[in-house]
Amino acid sequence: MEENKSFKDRLSLGWRARKSAVSVSLIIIVYSVFNLGHATLAALSAVFAIRENMTDTYKYAKYRIFGNTIGVLIATTLIFLRRNFPILNNDIYTSVSGGLGVLLVLNFCTLFGNKQSIINSTATFLVVYLGTPEDTWLVYSISRILDTVFGTGVAIAVNRTLPNRKQDS
């Protein structure tokens, strides 16, 4: 139990924390060296994907990639409509379609039996829908999916490379 551990033992970092730190550092280095922009979503994807064992890491990487893809697809569809139909380029459309987008994300995740992706899918939808630069919306959206794939890929590689506290089942 946590309450039985000494203060010093509670301060020590486990392998999952160490692997998360290594993954984030590697992602930041790659994004910096190759001038890929902000590493935030790739780094978050890695942290969310790293688990105690490879089986769970693969599972959570899959949830992350699925969820982010759904969020991006719904956001880009709504952005496309706003950009191509001038009557929709207003705050009322943005407000209503923002709520509708959240409902669509929830329904798609549930429909595909992927309820574990709801939170990150909704977060990605909101980041893309509300934070996409108007002049680069499509590139920005595709980059969010690639960030997720890269971040979860680094998490898998680091988790496979560094030792595990427990053996995989």
C-alpha positions as CSV (number, residue, x, y, z in Angstrom):
1,M,0.0,0.0,0.0
2,E,1.1,3.5,-0.8
3,E,0.6,4.8,2.8
4,N,3.1,2.1,4.1
5,K,5.9,3.3,1.9
6,S,8.5,5.7,3.3
7,F,8.7,9.2,2.0
8,K,11.9,8.3,0.2
9,D,10.3,5.3,-1.5
10,R,7.4,7.4,-2.7
11,L,9.8,9.9,-4.3
12,S,11.6,7.2,-6.4
13,L,10.6,7.1,-10.0
14,G,9.6,3.8,-11.6
15,W,10.4,2.6,-15.1
16,R,7.2,3.9,-16.6
17,A,8.1,7.5,-15.5
18,R,11.6,7.1,-16.8
19,K,10.4,5.8,-20.1
20,S,8.0,8.6,-20.4
21,A,10.8,11.1,-19.8
22,V,13.1,9.5,-22.3
23,S,10.3,9.4,-24.9
24,V,9.4,13.0,-24.5
25,S,13.1,14.0,-24.7
26,L,13.6,12.1,-27.9
27,I,10.5,13.6,-29.4
28,I,11.6,17.1,-28.6
29,I,15.0,16.5,-30.0
30,V,13.6,15.1,-33.3
31,Y,11.1,17.9,-33.7
32,S,13.8,20.5,-33.0
33,V,16.5,18.9,-35.3
34,F,14.0,18.5,-38.2
35,N,12.2,21.7,-37.5
36,L,8.8,19.9,-37.3
37,G,7.1,22.6,-35.2
38,H,5.5,22.0,-31.8
39,A,6.1,18.6,-30.3
40,T,3.3,18.9,-27.8
41,L,0.8,16.4,-29.2
42,A,3.5,13.9,-30.1
43,A,4.9,14.1,-26.6
44,L,1.5,13.8,-25.0
45,S,0.8,10.7,-27.2
46,A,3.9,9.1,-26.0
47,V,3.1,9.8,-22.3
48,F,-0.4,8.5,-22.7
49,A,0.8,5.3,-24.6
50,I,3.6,4.2,-22.2
51,R,2.3,1.5,-19.9
52,E,3.7,-1.1,-17.6
53,N,4.0,-3.7,-20.3
54,M,4.1,-4.0,-24.1
55,T,0.6,-5.4,-24.4
56,D,-1.0,-2.4,-22.6
57,T,1.3,0.0,-24.5
58,Y,0.1,-1.3,-27.8
59,K,-3.5,-1.1,-26.6
60,Y,-3.2,2.5,-25.4
61,A,-1.2,3.5,-28.5
62,K,-4.1,2.1,-30.6
63,Y,-6.7,4.1,-28.5
64,R,-4.6,7.2,-29.0
65,I,-4.2,6.9,-32.7
66,F,-7.9,5.9,-33.2
67,G,-9.2,8.8,-31.0
68,N,-7.0,11.4,-32.5
69,T,-7.9,10.3,-36.1
70,I,-11.6,10.5,-35.3
71,G,-11.2,13.9,-33.7
72,V,-9.2,15.3,-36.6
73,L,-11.6,13.9,-39.2
74,I,-14.7,15.4,-37.6
75,A,-12.9,18.7,-37.0
76,T,-11.6,19.0,-40.6
77,T,-15.0,18.1,-42.0
78,L,-16.6,20.9,-40.0
79,I,-13.8,23.3,-40.9
80,F,-14.2,22.4,-44.6
81,L,-17.9,23.2,-44.4
82,R,-17.3,26.5,-42.7
83,R,-14.6,27.5,-45.3
84,N,-16.5,26.5,-48.3
85,F,-20.0,27.7,-47.5
86,P,-19.8,31.5,-46.6
87,I,-23.2,31.4,-44.9
88,L,-21.5,29.1,-42.3
89,N,-18.5,31.3,-41.6
90,N,-19.9,32.8,-38.3
91,D,-19.8,32.4,-34.6
92,I,-23.2,30.7,-34.5
93,Y,-22.1,27.9,-36.8
94,T,-18.8,27.6,-34.9
95,S,-20.7,27.3,-31.6
96,V,-23.4,24.9,-32.8
97,S,-21.0,22.7,-34.8
98,G,-18.5,22.7,-31.9
99,G,-21.2,21.0,-29.8
100,L,-22.3,18.8,-32.6
101,G,-18.7,17.8,-33.2
102,V,-18.3,16.6,-29.6
103,L,-21.5,14.6,-30.0
104,L,-20.2,13.0,-33.2
105,V,-16.9,12.2,-31.5
106,L,-18.7,10.4,-28.7
107,N,-20.9,8.5,-31.0
108,F,-18.2,7.4,-33.4
109,C,-16.0,6.2,-30.5
110,T,-19.0,4.3,-29.0
111,L,-20.0,3.0,-32.4
112,F,-16.6,1.5,-33.1
113,G,-16.4,0.0,-29.6
114,N,-13.6,2.4,-28.6
115,K,-14.9,4.2,-25.5
116,Q,-11.4,4.4,-24.1
117,S,-10.7,7.0,-26.9
118,I,-13.5,9.4,-26.1
119,I,-11.5,11.8,-23.9
120,N,-8.4,12.1,-26.2
121,S,-10.6,12.1,-29.3
122,T,-12.7,15.0,-27.9
123,A,-9.6,16.9,-26.9
124,T,-8.1,16.5,-30.3
125,F,-11.3,17.6,-32.0
126,L,-11.3,20.7,-29.9
127,V,-7.6,21.5,-30.4
128,V,-8.0,21.1,-34.2
129,Y,-11.5,22.7,-34.5
130,L,-10.8,25.7,-32.3
131,G,-7.1,26.1,-32.8
132,T,-6.4,25.4,-36.4
133,P,-4.8,28.3,-38.3
134,E,-7.2,29.3,-41.1
135,D,-4.6,29.4,-43.8
136,T,-3.0,26.0,-43.0
137,W,-6.0,24.1,-41.7
138,L,-5.5,20.9,-43.8
139,V,-1.8,20.6,-43.2
140,Y,-2.3,21.3,-39.5
141,S,-5.0,18.6,-39.2
142,I,-2.9,16.0,-41.0
143,S,0.1,16.9,-38.8
144,R,-1.9,16.2,-35.7
145,I,-2.5,12.6,-36.8
146,L,1.2,12.2,-37.8
147,D,2.2,13.6,-34.4
148,T,0.2,11.0,-32.7
149,V,1.6,8.2,-34.8
150,F,5.1,9.4,-34.2
151,G,4.6,9.9,-30.5
152,T,3.1,6.5,-29.9
153,G,5.8,4.9,-32.1
154,V,8.5,6.4,-29.9
155,A,6.7,5.2,-26.8
156,I,6.6,1.7,-28.2
157,A,10.2,1.8,-29.2
158,V,11.3,3.1,-25.8
159,N,9.2,0.7,-23.9
160,R,10.6,-2.2,-26.0
161,T,14.2,-1.0,-25.6
162,L,14.4,-0.1,-21.9
163,P,13.9,-2.8,-19.2
164,N,10.5,-3.5,-17.7
165,R,9.9,-4.0,-14.0
166,K,7.6,-6.9,-14.8
167,Q,7.6,-9.4,-17.6
168,D,5.0,-9.1,-20.3
169,S,2.2,-11.6,-20.2
